[in-house]
């Protein structure tokens, strides 16, 4: 990923500030940047390897109990400004929500959770996932001579997210997800069972 969670949080804060300057009474922005890598096996052979990345900021702005939303996947100042203007335009064009009372107020404290990020995982490359899959495949097939990995997958995603709103509530985090599964089939020689 090219951006860290602090940089993403600053862009979310910028989007909210731009919204207020454009006339929003309240607003919030949620940003995310992620990279996903995956390897699949079908009938004992690697069938695909993929790596995808994505970024974006979703913006929700409120004007006189009206809401407008916009999204941009371009994390640059001009693109965020354009998304803010689209959200403001949408809010002014939408119908009023009589039940809207405002964004939640900032709580006095949040729990601090640590130890959920592994730097070595964040440096992984697609070939690392392929190597893990090959190891998994070899282990499953060496466990029993007639066992074959019919369908398997090994993948990892790394993402950062950030949130900011006009009530001065902010958060950012880094997340890892890992998946590894093997579905094996038992192959047998059916010829011996034919009379």
N, CA and C atoms as an extended XYZ file, in Angstrom:
585
Properties=species:S:1:pos:R:3:atomname:S:1:resname:S:1:resid:I:1 pbc="F F F"
N         0.838       -1.176        0.000 N   UNK     1
C         0.000        0.000        0.000 CA  UNK     1
C         0.882        1.237        0.000 C   UNK     1
N         0.466        2.223       -0.699 N   UNK     2
C         1.281        3.427       -0.848 CA  UNK     2
C         1.017        4.454        0.245 C   UNK     2
N        -0.004        4.252        1.043 N   UNK     3
C        -0.414        5.247        2.013 CA  UNK     3
C        -0.526        4.578        3.378 C   UNK     3
N        -0.208        5.331        4.435 N   UNK     4
C        -0.423        4.768        5.757 CA  UNK     4
C        -1.727        5.308        6.333 C   UNK     4
N        -2.142        4.755        7.472 N   UNK     5
C        -3.444        5.120        8.032 CA  UNK     5
C        -3.503        6.568        8.514 C   UNK     5
N        -2.374        7.142        8.878 N   UNK     6
C        -2.360        8.543        9.308 CA  UNK     6
C        -2.583        9.480        8.116 C   UNK     6
N        -1.959        9.165        6.980 N   UNK     7
C        -2.175        9.974        5.776 CA  UNK     7
C        -3.633        9.882        5.321 C   UNK     7
N        -4.193        8.676        5.385 N   UNK     8
C        -5.587        8.490        4.994 CA  UNK     8
C        -6.514        9.265        5.922 C   UNK     8
N        -6.218        9.265        7.222 N   UNK     9
C        -7.018       10.041        8.175 CA  UNK     9
C        -6.964       11.528        7.848 C   UNK     9
N        -5.794       12.029        7.478 N   UNK    10
C        -5.677       13.456        7.123 CA  UNK    10
C        -6.550       13.790        5.910 C   UNK    10
N        -6.633       12.878        4.933 N   UNK    11
C        -7.494       13.109        3.773 CA  UNK    11
C        -8.969       13.080        4.156 C   UNK    11
N        -9.343       12.205        5.083 N   UNK    12
C       -10.734       12.180        5.565 CA  UNK    12
C       -11.073       13.486        6.278 C   UNK    12
N       -10.163       13.968        7.122 N   UNK    13
C       -10.376       15.254        7.803 CA  UNK    13
C       -10.498       16.385        6.780 C   UNK    13
N        -9.655       16.359        5.761 N   UNK    14
C        -9.703       17.367        4.703 CA  UNK    14
C       -11.068       17.357        4.017 C   UNK    14
N       -11.585       16.183        3.701 N   UNK    15
C       -12.898       16.080        3.046 CA  UNK    15
C       -13.991       16.696        3.917 C   UNK    15
N       -13.942       16.435        5.218 N   UNK    16
C       -14.944       16.995        6.139 CA  UNK    16
C       -14.806       18.519        6.204 C   UNK    16
N       -13.583       19.009        6.314 N   UNK    17
C       -13.346       20.462        6.349 CA  UNK    17
C       -13.830       21.135        5.069 C   UNK    17
N       -13.549       20.516        3.920 N   UNK    18
C       -14.028       21.068        2.645 CA  UNK    18
C       -15.549       21.098        2.619 C   UNK    18
N       -16.179       20.068        3.140 N   UNK    19
C       -17.635       20.016        3.179 CA  UNK    19
C       -18.225       21.151        3.980 C   UNK    19
N       -17.640       21.453        5.126 N   UNK    20
C       -18.116       22.553        5.972 CA  UNK    20
C       -17.924       23.884        5.237 C   UNK    20
N       -16.770       24.049        4.574 N   UNK    21
C       -16.531       25.288        3.816 CA  UNK    21
C       -17.528       25.452        2.666 C   UNK    21
N       -18.006       24.319        2.107 N   UNK    22
C       -18.973       24.363        1.004 CA  UNK    22
C       -20.411       24.527        1.496 C   UNK    22
N       -20.613       24.518        2.821 N   UNK    23
C       -21.953       24.761        3.358 CA  UNK    23
C       -22.601       23.619        4.110 C   UNK    23
N       -21.893       22.558        4.387 N   UNK    24
C       -22.480       21.439        5.138 CA  UNK    24
C       -22.612       21.810        6.612 C   UNK    24
N       -23.726       21.376        7.215 N   UNK    25
C       -23.921       21.547        8.661 CA  UNK    25
C       -23.149       20.474        9.423 C   UNK    25
N       -23.051       19.293        8.830 N   UNK    26
C       -22.350       18.166        9.441 CA  UNK    26
C       -21.835       17.279        8.311 C   UNK    26
N       -20.863       16.456        8.640 N   UNK    27
C       -20.340       15.565        7.615 CA  UNK    27
C       -19.413       14.524        8.181 C   UNK    27
N       -19.178       13.500        7.363 N   UNK    28
C       -18.262       12.432        7.748 CA  UNK    28
C       -17.616       11.854        6.496 C   UNK    28
N       -16.436       11.299        6.687 N   UNK    29
C       -15.705       10.685        5.577 CA  UNK    29
C       -15.064        9.400        6.063 C   UNK    29
N       -15.184        8.366        5.232 N   UNK    30
C       -14.602        7.053        5.528 CA  UNK    30
C       -13.658        6.699        4.387 C   UNK    30
N       -12.395        6.447        4.704 N   UNK    31
C       -11.407        6.096        3.686 CA  UNK    31
C       -10.896        4.680        3.876 C   UNK    31
N       -10.481        4.069        2.765 N   UNK    32
C        -9.938        2.707        2.825 CA  UNK    32
C        -8.931        2.516        1.704 C   UNK    32
N        -7.852        1.826        2.020 N   UNK    33
C        -6.866        1.405        1.026 CA  UNK    33
C        -6.536       -0.054        1.332 C   UNK    33
N        -6.557       -0.893        0.301 N   UNK    34
C        -6.326       -2.317        0.554 CA  UNK    34
C        -5.549       -2.971       -0.579 C   UNK    34
N        -4.885       -4.056       -0.224 N   UNK    35
C        -4.211       -4.929       -1.173 CA  UNK    35
C        -4.600       -6.354       -0.815 C   UNK    35
N        -4.988       -7.126       -1.833 N   UNK    36
C        -5.378       -8.519       -1.616 CA  UNK    36
C        -4.581       -9.406       -2.559 C   UNK    36
N        -4.094      -10.531       -2.029 N   UNK    37
C        -3.367      -11.512       -2.824 CA  UNK    37
C        -4.010      -12.874       -2.604 C   UNK    37
N        -4.150      -13.652       -3.661 N   UNK    38
C        -4.786      -14.957       -3.529 CA  UNK    38
C        -4.227      -15.940       -4.546 C   UNK    38
N        -4.094      -17.195       -4.117 N   UNK    39
C        -3.680      -18.300       -4.973 CA  UNK    39
C        -4.736      -19.380       -4.868 C   UNK    39
N        -5.147      -19.956       -5.991 N   UNK    40
C        -6.144      -21.031       -6.007 CA  UNK    40
C        -5.562      -22.278       -6.637 C   UNK    40
N        -6.017      -23.424       -6.143 N   UNK    41
C        -5.617      -24.722       -6.692 CA  UNK    41
C        -6.876      -25.468       -7.101 C   UNK    41
N        -6.829      -26.086       -8.278 N   UNK    42
C        -7.904      -26.954       -8.747 CA  UNK    42
C        -7.268      -28.244       -9.247 C   UNK    42
N        -7.779      -29.351       -8.776 N   UNK    43
C        -7.302      -30.690       -9.159 CA  UNK    43
C        -5.785      -30.829       -9.043 C   UNK    43
N        -5.246      -30.359       -7.929 N   UNK    44
C        -3.837      -30.541       -7.638 CA  UNK    44
C        -2.877      -29.599       -8.332 C   UNK    44
N        -3.394      -28.629       -9.093 N   UNK    45
C        -2.536      -27.693       -9.823 CA  UNK    45
C        -2.912      -26.251       -9.468 C   UNK    45
N        -1.915      -25.384       -9.419 N   UNK    46
C        -2.215      -23.966       -9.205 CA  UNK    46
C        -2.970      -23.458      -10.424 C   UNK    46
N        -4.161      -22.922      -10.199 N   UNK    47
C        -5.001      -22.471      -11.311 CA  UNK    47
C        -5.003      -20.953      -11.476 C   UNK    47
N        -4.732      -20.227      -10.393 N   UNK    48
C        -4.702      -18.765      -10.539 CA  UNK    48
C        -3.938      -18.122       -9.389 C   UNK    48
N        -3.360      -16.986       -9.705 N   UNK    49
C        -2.685      -16.140       -8.728 CA  UNK    49
C        -3.143      -14.724       -9.041 C   UNK    49
N        -3.605      -14.010       -8.022 N   UNK    50
C        -4.070      -12.646       -8.282 CA  UNK    50
C        -3.617      -11.708       -7.176 C   UNK    50
N        -3.454      -10.462       -7.558 N   UNK    51
C        -3.150       -9.397       -6.614 CA  UNK    51
C        -3.946       -8.173       -7.055 C   UNK    51
N        -4.736       -7.633       -6.148 N   UNK    52
C        -5.543       -6.451       -6.453 CA  UNK    52
C        -5.336       -5.400       -5.373 C   UNK    52
N        -5.474       -4.159       -5.770 N   UNK    53
C        -5.360       -3.042       -4.828 CA  UNK    53
C        -6.474       -2.052       -5.110 C   UNK    53
N        -6.882       -1.344       -4.081 N   UNK    54
C        -7.912       -0.329       -4.253 CA  UNK    54
C        -7.855        0.706       -3.148 C   UNK    54
N        -8.301        1.895       -3.479 N   UNK    55
C        -8.369        2.985       -2.503 CA  UNK    55
C        -9.647        3.765       -2.732 C   UNK    55
N       -10.060        4.489       -1.727 N   UNK    56
C       -11.219        5.340       -1.908 CA  UNK    56
C       -11.633        6.049       -0.633 C   UNK    56
N       -12.403        7.105       -0.822 N   UNK    57
C       -13.000        7.843        0.296 CA  UNK    57
C       -14.473        8.057       -0.018 C   UNK    57
N       -15.314        7.655        0.930 N   UNK    58
C       -16.749        7.910        0.846 CA  UNK    58
C       -17.050        9.116        1.728 C   UNK    58
N       -17.846       10.034        1.195 N   UNK    59
C       -18.142       11.288        1.897 CA  UNK    59
C       -19.656       11.415        2.035 C   UNK    59
N       -20.102       11.723        3.249 N   UNK    60
C       -21.533       11.962        3.486 CA  UNK    60
C       -21.653       13.327        4.162 C   UNK    60
N       -22.421       14.216        3.530 N   UNK    61
C       -22.580       15.580        4.041 CA  UNK    61
C       -24.062       15.889        4.257 C   UNK    61
N       -24.334       16.709        5.271 N   UNK    62
C       -25.702       17.052        5.661 CA  UNK    62
C       -25.896       18.563        5.556 C   UNK    62
N       -26.998       18.960        4.916 N   UNK    63
C       -27.364       20.368        4.802 CA  UNK    63
C       -28.843       20.475        5.161 C   UNK    63
N       -29.158       21.172        6.257 N   UNK    64
C       -30.557       21.361        6.683 CA  UNK    64
C       -31.355       20.055        6.686 C   UNK    64
N       -30.866       19.057        7.387 N   UNK    65
C       -31.523       17.749        7.515 CA  UNK    65
C       -31.654       17.007        6.176 C   UNK    65
N       -30.819       17.344        5.235 N   UNK    66
C       -30.766       16.652        3.940 CA  UNK    66
C       -29.380       16.042        3.799 C   UNK    66
N       -29.312       14.880        3.178 N   UNK    67
C       -28.029       14.181        3.077 CA  UNK    67
C       -27.644       13.961        1.615 C   UNK    67
N       -26.363       14.082        1.354 N   UNK    68
C       -25.804       13.779        0.043 CA  UNK    68
C       -24.512       12.993        0.212 C   UNK    68
N       -24.295       12.044       -0.670 N   UNK    69
C       -23.114       11.176       -0.568 CA  UNK    69
C       -22.344       11.169       -1.886 C   UNK    69
N       -21.054       10.951       -1.784 N   UNK    70
C       -20.205       10.825       -2.976 CA  UNK    70
C       -19.002        9.971       -2.614 C   UNK    70
N       -18.361        9.442       -3.638 N   UNK    71
C       -17.200        8.575       -3.461 CA  UNK    71
C       -16.153        8.932       -4.501 C   UNK    71
N       -14.899        8.857       -4.101 N   UNK    72
C       -13.814        8.995       -5.068 CA  UNK    72
C       -12.755        7.931       -4.776 C   UNK    72
N       -12.222        7.360       -5.828 N   UNK    73
C       -11.115        6.417       -5.660 CA  UNK    73
C        -9.782        7.076       -5.998 C   UNK    73
N        -9.814        8.369       -6.226 N   UNK    74
C        -8.597        9.134       -6.496 CA  UNK    74
C        -8.310        9.964       -5.246 C   UNK    74
N        -7.243        9.624       -4.556 N   UNK    75
C        -6.954       10.274       -3.271 CA  UNK    75
C        -6.045       11.485       -3.453 C   UNK    75
N        -6.559       12.436       -4.209 N   UNK    76
C        -5.868       13.706       -4.418 CA  UNK    76
C        -6.822       14.837       -4.084 C   UNK    76
N        -6.267       15.957       -3.700 N   UNK    77
C        -7.038       17.109       -3.226 CA  UNK    77
C        -8.152       17.522       -4.201 C   UNK    77
N        -7.846       17.639       -5.488 N   UNK    78
C        -8.856       18.074       -6.464 CA  UNK    78
C        -9.993       17.066       -6.596 C   UNK    78
N        -9.678       15.793       -6.582 N   UNK    79
C       -10.712       14.758       -6.692 CA  UNK    79
C       -11.585       14.743       -5.443 C   UNK    79
N       -10.975       14.932       -4.286 N   UNK    80
C       -11.762       14.994       -3.045 CA  UNK    80
C       -12.662       16.219       -3.061 C   UNK    80
N       -12.146       17.348       -3.524 N   UNK    81
C       -12.965       18.575       -3.616 CA  UNK    81
C       -14.159       18.343       -4.539 C   UNK    81
N       -13.952       17.682       -5.663 N   UNK    82
C       -15.044       17.402       -6.594 CA  UNK    82
C       -16.083       16.478       -5.945 C   UNK    82
N       -15.630       15.465       -5.213 N   UNK    83
C       -16.561       14.561       -4.521 CA  UNK    83
C       -17.349       15.316       -3.455 C   UNK    83
N       -16.698       16.217       -2.744 N   UNK    84
C       -17.389       17.040       -1.737 CA  UNK    84
C       -18.471       17.879       -2.414 C   UNK    84
N       -18.144       18.480       -3.529 N   UNK    85
C       -19.140       19.297       -4.243 CA  UNK    85
C       -20.316       18.452       -4.724 C   UNK    85
N       -20.053       17.216       -5.161 N   UNK    86
C       -21.157       16.328       -5.573 CA  UNK    86
C       -22.027       15.965       -4.372 C   UNK    86
N       -21.411       15.720       -3.215 N   UNK    87
C       -22.182       15.394       -2.012 CA  UNK    87
C       -23.031       16.578       -1.573 C   UNK    87
N       -22.479       17.783       -1.636 N   UNK    88
C       -23.241       18.998       -1.278 CA  UNK    88
C       -24.409       19.192       -2.238 C   UNK    88
N       -24.153       19.023       -3.527 N   UNK    89
C       -25.215       19.149       -4.531 CA  UNK    89
C       -26.310       18.119       -4.271 C   UNK    89
N       -25.907       16.898       -3.961 N   UNK    90
C       -26.875       15.847       -3.653 CA  UNK    90
C       -27.689       16.161       -2.416 C   UNK    90
N       -27.044       16.698       -1.390 N   UNK    91
C       -27.758       17.049       -0.161 CA  UNK    91
C       -28.786       18.147       -0.422 C   UNK    91
N       -28.400       19.148       -1.164 N   UNK    92
C       -29.328       20.254       -1.437 CA  UNK    92
C       -30.504       19.816       -2.298 C   UNK    92
N       -30.311       18.765       -3.104 N   UNK    93
C       -31.371       18.289       -3.993 CA  UNK    93
C       -32.256       17.228       -3.335 C   UNK    93
N       -31.814       16.655       -2.230 N   UNK    94
C       -32.591       15.579       -1.604 CA  UNK    94
C       -33.692       16.144       -0.712 C   UNK    94
N       -34.596       15.255       -0.321 N   UNK    95
C       -35.688       15.682        0.566 CA  UNK    95
C       -35.195       15.712        2.008 C   UNK    95
N       -35.827       16.535        2.800 N   UNK    96
C       -35.455       16.685        4.193 CA  UNK    96
C       -35.847       15.443        4.997 C   UNK    96
N       -34.983       15.060        5.923 N   UNK    97
C       -35.270       13.937        6.819 CA  UNK    97
C       -35.651       14.502        8.182 C   UNK    97
N       -36.945       14.478        8.546 N   UNK    98
C       -37.379       15.078        9.807 CA  UNK    98
C       -36.830       14.346       11.038 C   UNK    98
N       -36.359       13.117       10.863 N   UNK    99
C       -35.825       12.347       11.988 CA  UNK    99
C       -34.328       12.571       12.222 C   UNK    99
N       -33.690       13.311       11.319 N   UNK   100
C       -32.251       13.557       11.460 CA  UNK   100
C       -32.010       14.473       12.657 C   UNK   100
N       -31.192       13.998       13.606 N   UNK   101
C       -30.875       14.812       14.786 CA  UNK   101
C       -29.405       15.194       14.847 C   UNK   101
N       -28.571       14.542       14.066 N   UNK   102
C       -27.154       14.877       14.045 CA  UNK   102
C       -26.277       13.660       14.221 C   UNK   102
N       -24.993       13.881       14.034 N   UNK   103
C       -24.011       12.818       14.230 CA  UNK   103
C       -23.818       12.567       15.725 C   UNK   103
N       -23.401       11.376       16.104 N   UNK   104
C       -23.145       11.100       17.528 CA  UNK   104
C       -22.065       12.025       18.076 C   UNK   104
N       -22.195       12.368       19.337 N   UNK   105
C       -21.194       13.207       20.007 CA  UNK   105
C       -19.984       12.359       20.381 C   UNK   105
N       -18.859       13.004       20.511 N   UNK   106
C       -17.602       12.329       20.846 CA  UNK   106
C       -17.665       11.759       22.268 C   UNK   106
N       -17.392       10.458       22.414 N   UNK   107
C       -17.318        9.885       23.765 CA  UNK   107
C       -16.064       10.372       24.488 C   UNK   107
N       -16.030       10.185       25.783 N   UNK   108
C       -14.882       10.681       26.549 CA  UNK   108
C       -13.627        9.842       26.315 C   UNK   108
N       -13.778        8.541       26.003 N   UNK   109
C       -12.592        7.729       25.752 CA  UNK   109
C       -12.947        6.517       24.892 C   UNK   109
N       -11.918        5.986       24.256 N   UNK   110
C       -12.021        4.770       23.463 CA  UNK   110
C       -11.002        3.777       23.997 C   UNK   110
N       -11.282        2.486       23.906 N   UNK   111
C       -10.246        1.512       24.289 CA  UNK   111
C        -9.110        1.540       23.274 C   UNK   111
N        -7.903        1.312       23.740 N   UNK   112
C        -6.731        1.272       22.874 CA  UNK   112
C        -6.348       -0.185       22.657 C   UNK   112
N        -6.505       -0.683       21.429 N   UNK   113
C        -6.208       -2.072       21.113 CA  UNK   113
C        -4.904       -2.112       20.327 C   UNK   113
N        -3.978       -2.934       20.786 N   UNK   114
C        -2.660       -3.032       20.136 CA  UNK   114
C        -2.347       -4.485       19.781 C   UNK   114
N        -1.371       -4.662       18.898 N   UNK   115
C        -0.879       -5.995       18.597 CA  UNK   115
C        -1.629       -6.730       17.496 C   UNK   115
N        -2.377       -6.018       16.678 N   UNK   116
C        -3.149       -6.669       15.622 CA  UNK   116
C        -2.498       -6.554       14.248 C   UNK   116
N        -1.323       -5.976       14.167 N   UNK   117
C        -0.650       -5.761       12.886 CA  UNK   117
C         0.704       -6.451       12.902 C   UNK   117
N         1.011       -7.167       11.850 N   UNK   118
C         2.283       -7.863       11.727 CA  UNK   118
C         3.038       -7.269       10.544 C   UNK   118
N         4.137       -6.570       10.832 N   UNK   119
C         4.889       -5.912        9.757 CA  UNK   119
C         5.410       -6.884        8.715 C   UNK   119
N         5.779       -8.101        9.124 N   UNK   120
C         6.291       -9.059        8.139 CA  UNK   120
C         5.200       -9.437        7.137 C   UNK   120
N         3.950       -9.502        7.581 N   UNK   121
C         2.855       -9.799        6.650 CA  UNK   121
C         2.645       -8.653        5.668 C   UNK   121
N         2.842       -7.434        6.117 N   UNK   122
C         2.612       -6.294        5.232 CA  UNK   122
C         3.661       -6.203        4.129 C   UNK   122
N         4.760       -6.921        4.288 N   UNK   123
C         5.803       -6.928        3.269 CA  UNK   123
C         5.687       -8.128        2.331 C   UNK   123
N         4.659       -8.951        2.523 N   UNK   124
C         4.479      -10.157        1.704 CA  UNK   124
C         4.198       -9.786        0.247 C   UNK   124
N         4.632      -10.679       -0.658 N   UNK   125
C         4.390      -10.500       -2.080 CA  UNK   125
C         3.557      -11.684       -2.568 C   UNK   125
N         3.052      -11.592       -3.765 N   UNK   126
C         2.216      -12.660       -4.320 CA  UNK   126
C         2.974      -13.988       -4.355 C   UNK   126
N         4.285      -13.963       -4.661 N   UNK   127
C         5.025      -15.221       -4.704 CA  UNK   127
C         5.148      -15.861       -3.317 C   UNK   127
N         5.075      -15.065       -2.238 N   UNK   128
C         5.052      -15.638       -0.895 CA  UNK   128
C         3.779      -16.460       -0.685 C   UNK   128
N         2.659      -15.961       -1.194 N   UNK   129
C         1.388      -16.676       -1.082 CA  UNK   129
C         1.440      -17.954       -1.926 C   UNK   129
N         2.026      -17.879       -3.120 N   UNK   130
C         2.171      -19.073       -3.968 CA  UNK   130
C         3.022      -20.114       -3.244 C   UNK   130
N         4.136      -19.695       -2.635 N   UNK   131
C         4.995      -20.631       -1.914 CA  UNK   131
C         4.253      -21.296       -0.756 C   UNK   131
N         3.426      -20.535       -0.046 N   UNK   132
C         2.615      -21.109        1.040 CA  UNK   132
C         1.635      -22.143        0.482 C   UNK   132
N         1.062      -21.830       -0.668 N   UNK   133
C         0.095      -22.736       -1.277 CA  UNK   133
C         0.770      -24.018       -1.740 C   UNK   133
N         1.948      -23.906       -2.335 N   UNK   134
C         2.685      -25.094       -2.780 CA  UNK   134
C         3.028      -25.966       -1.559 C   UNK   134
N         3.442      -25.339       -0.469 N   UNK   135
C         3.747      -26.077        0.755 CA  UNK   135
C         2.492      -26.789        1.277 C   UNK   135
N         1.373      -26.090        1.279 N   UNK   136
C         0.112      -26.678        1.723 CA  UNK   136
C        -0.278      -27.855        0.826 C   UNK   136
N        -0.106      -27.682       -0.475 N   UNK   137
C        -0.412      -28.740       -1.439 CA  UNK   137
C         0.469      -29.972       -1.194 C   UNK   137
N         1.764      -29.774       -1.028 N   UNK   138
C         2.694      -30.886       -0.797 CA  UNK   138
C         2.371      -31.613        0.509 C   UNK   138
N         2.058      -30.871        1.537 N   UNK   139
C         1.733      -31.490        2.828 CA  UNK   139
C         0.455      -32.319        2.735 C   UNK   139
N        -0.546      -31.794        2.052 N   UNK   140
C        -1.807      -32.532        1.965 CA  UNK   140
C        -1.633      -33.811        1.147 C   UNK   140
N        -0.855      -33.743        0.081 N   UNK   141
C        -0.667      -34.929       -0.758 CA  UNK   141
C         0.291      -35.941       -0.139 C   UNK   141
N         1.240      -35.492        0.690 N   UNK   142
C         2.160      -36.436        1.331 CA  UNK   142
C         1.508      -37.115        2.542 C   UNK   142
N         0.399      -36.578        3.012 N   UNK   143
C        -0.298      -37.186        4.147 CA  UNK   143
C        -0.881      -38.548        3.780 C   UNK   143
N        -1.292      -38.694        2.528 N   UNK   144
C        -1.884      -39.951        2.068 CA  UNK   144
C        -1.654      -40.048        0.570 C   UNK   144
N        -1.198      -41.197        0.098 N   UNK   145
C        -0.820      -41.367       -1.302 CA  UNK   145
C        -1.974      -41.080       -2.260 C   UNK   145
N        -3.198      -41.447       -1.929 N   UNK   146
C        -4.320      -41.294       -2.846 CA  UNK   146
C        -5.140      -40.034       -2.581 C   UNK   146
N        -4.583      -39.112       -1.831 N   UNK   147
C        -5.270      -37.865       -1.522 CA  UNK   147
C        -4.808      -36.785       -2.493 C   UNK   147
N        -5.738      -36.039       -3.052 N   UNK   148
C        -5.379      -34.947       -3.954 CA  UNK   148
C        -6.131      -33.687       -3.538 C   UNK   148
N        -5.434      -32.571       -3.588 N   UNK   149
C        -6.065      -31.290       -3.266 CA  UNK   149
C        -6.946      -30.891       -4.441 C   UNK   149
N        -8.255      -31.060       -4.282 N   UNK   150
C        -9.182      -30.787       -5.380 CA  UNK   150
C        -9.412      -29.295       -5.551 C   UNK   150
N        -9.652      -28.619       -4.463 N   UNK   151
C        -9.857      -27.175       -4.492 CA  UNK   151
C        -9.217      -26.593       -3.241 C   UNK   151
N        -8.403      -25.579       -3.427 N   UNK   152
C        -7.736      -24.952       -2.292 CA  UNK   152
C        -7.532      -23.482       -2.583 C   UNK   152
N        -7.416      -22.721       -1.528 N   UNK   153
C        -7.083      -21.313       -1.692 CA  UNK   153
C        -6.246      -20.849       -0.526 C   UNK   153
N        -5.393      -19.914       -0.814 N   UNK   154
C        -4.564      -19.289        0.195 CA  UNK   154
C        -4.502      -17.813       -0.175 C   UNK   154
N        -4.834      -16.973        0.753 N   UNK   155
C        -4.842      -15.551        0.430 CA  UNK   155
C        -4.647      -14.684        1.652 C   UNK   155
N        -4.386      -13.435        1.386 N   UNK   156
C        -4.166      -12.469        2.449 CA  UNK   156
C        -4.613      -11.100        1.970 C   UNK   156
N        -5.205      -10.343        2.864 N   UNK   157
C        -5.512       -8.959        2.534 CA  UNK   157
C        -4.973       -8.068        3.642 C   UNK   157
N        -4.519       -6.917        3.227 N   UNK   158
C        -4.040       -5.899        4.152 CA  UNK   158
C        -4.806       -4.630        3.825 C   UNK   158
N        -5.366       -4.012        4.841 N   UNK   159
C        -6.087       -2.775        4.569 CA  UNK   159
C        -5.867       -1.776        5.689 C   UNK   159
N        -5.999       -0.536        5.322 N   UNK   160
C        -6.002        0.536        6.306 CA  UNK   160
C        -7.308        1.287        6.119 C   UNK   160
N        -7.836        1.793        7.200 N   UNK   161
C        -9.050        2.587        7.098 CA  UNK   161
C        -8.953        3.774        8.041 C   UNK   161
N        -9.735        4.785        7.727 N   UNK   162
C        -9.746        5.996        8.541 CA  UNK   162
C       -11.141        6.594        8.497 C   UNK   162
N       -11.498        7.323        9.557 N   UNK   163
C       -12.814        7.953        9.658 CA  UNK   163
C       -12.648        9.297       10.353 C   UNK   163
N       -13.384       10.280        9.865 N   UNK   164
C       -13.413       11.599       10.508 CA  UNK   164
C       -14.798       12.192       10.318 C   UNK   164
N       -15.245       12.962       11.321 N   UNK   165
C       -16.510       13.681       11.164 CA  UNK   165
C       -16.445       15.059       11.809 C   UNK   165
N       -17.519       15.801       11.661 N   UNK   166
C       -17.554       17.186       12.159 CA  UNK   166
C       -17.693       17.258       13.678 C   UNK   166
N       -17.957       16.143       14.340 N   UNK   167
C       -18.023       16.110       15.804 CA  UNK   167
C       -16.669       15.777       16.413 C   UNK   167
N       -15.616       15.866       15.594 N   UNK   168
C       -14.244       15.606       16.018 CA  UNK   168
C       -14.016       14.161       16.453 C   UNK   168
N       -14.806       13.250       15.879 N   UNK   169
C       -14.565       11.829       16.087 CA  UNK   169
C       -13.684       11.357       14.937 C   UNK   169
N       -12.554       10.768       15.284 N   UNK   170
C       -11.641       10.244       14.271 CA  UNK   170
C       -11.167        8.853       14.699 C   UNK   170
N       -10.835        8.065       13.711 N   UNK   171
C       -10.215        6.768       14.000 CA  UNK   171
C        -9.435        6.327       12.777 C   UNK   171
N        -8.452        5.493       13.007 N   UNK   172
C        -7.736        4.857       11.905 CA  UNK   172
C        -7.233        3.512       12.398 C   UNK   172
N        -7.056        2.599       11.466 N   UNK   173
C        -6.599        1.268       11.847 CA  UNK   173
C        -5.976        0.548       10.663 C   UNK   173
N        -5.203       -0.479       11.000 N   UNK   174
C        -4.598       -1.365       10.016 CA  UNK   174
C        -5.128       -2.770       10.285 C   UNK   174
N        -5.452       -3.498        9.227 N   UNK   175
C        -6.074       -4.807        9.383 CA  UNK   175
C        -5.401       -5.819        8.460 C   UNK   175
N        -5.192       -7.032        8.963 N   UNK   176
C        -4.737       -8.179        8.171 CA  UNK   176
C        -5.827       -9.236        8.201 C   UNK   176
N        -6.091       -9.854        7.084 N   UNK   177
C        -6.954      -11.029        7.010 CA  UNK   177
C        -6.183      -12.103        6.275 C   UNK   177
N        -6.236      -13.323        6.769 N   UNK   178
C        -5.556      -14.445        6.120 CA  UNK   178
C        -6.551      -15.586        5.985 C   UNK   178
N        -6.537      -16.237        4.823 N   UNK   179
C        -7.391      -17.401        4.601 CA  UNK   179
C        -6.560      -18.507        3.966 C   UNK   179
N        -6.761      -19.706        4.453 N   UNK   180
C        -6.095      -20.867        3.882 CA  UNK   180
C        -7.051      -22.043        4.025 C   UNK   180
N        -7.368      -22.691        2.933 N   UNK   181
C        -8.255      -23.856        3.006 CA  UNK   181
C        -7.856      -24.873        1.950 C   UNK   181
N        -8.087      -26.145        2.275 N   UNK   182
C        -7.801      -27.234        1.351 CA  UNK   182
C        -8.994      -28.178        1.369 C   UNK   182
N        -9.508      -28.476        0.201 N   UNK   183
C       -10.549      -29.490        0.050 CA  UNK   183
C        -9.919      -30.639       -0.717 C   UNK   183
N        -9.796      -31.779       -0.059 N   UNK   184
C        -9.121      -32.929       -0.680 CA  UNK   184
C       -10.142      -33.976       -1.118 C   UNK   184
N        -9.753      -34.732       -2.111 N   UNK   185
C       -10.556      -35.868       -2.563 CA  UNK   185
C        -9.702      -37.117       -2.481 C   UNK   185
N       -10.363      -38.213       -2.183 N   UNK   186
C        -9.710      -39.505       -2.109 CA  UNK   186
C        -9.905      -40.186       -3.449 C   UNK   186
N        -8.823      -40.467       -4.144 N   UNK   187
C        -8.898      -41.149       -5.438 CA  UNK   187
C        -8.663      -42.631       -5.214 C   UNK   187
N        -9.487      -43.462       -5.802 N   UNK   188
C        -9.293      -44.909       -5.689 CA  UNK   188
C        -9.445      -45.545       -7.059 C   UNK   188
N        -8.892      -46.703       -7.186 N   UNK   189
C        -8.901      -47.429       -8.431 CA  UNK   189
C       -10.195      -48.231       -8.510 C   UNK   189
N       -11.166      -47.730       -9.236 N   UNK   190
C       -12.486      -48.363       -9.329 CA  UNK   190
C       -12.434      -49.672      -10.115 C   UNK   190
N       -11.379      -49.907      -10.890 N   UNK   191
C       -11.281      -51.113      -11.724 CA  UNK   191
C       -11.337      -52.388      -10.873 C   UNK   191
N       -10.760      -52.345       -9.681 N   UNK   192
C       -10.732      -53.517       -8.814 CA  UNK   192
C       -12.132      -53.913       -8.318 C   UNK   192
N       -13.068      -52.999       -8.392 N   UNK   193
C       -14.409      -53.282       -7.880 CA  UNK   193
C       -15.370      -53.727       -8.967 C   UNK   193
N       -14.924      -53.805      -10.209 N   UNK   194
C       -15.792      -54.242      -11.309 CA  UNK   194
C       -15.649      -55.750      -11.464 C   UNK   194
N       -16.756      -56.467      -11.484 N   UNK   195
C       -16.721      -57.938      -11.583 CA  UNK   195
C       -16.737      -58.353      -13.047 C   UNK   195
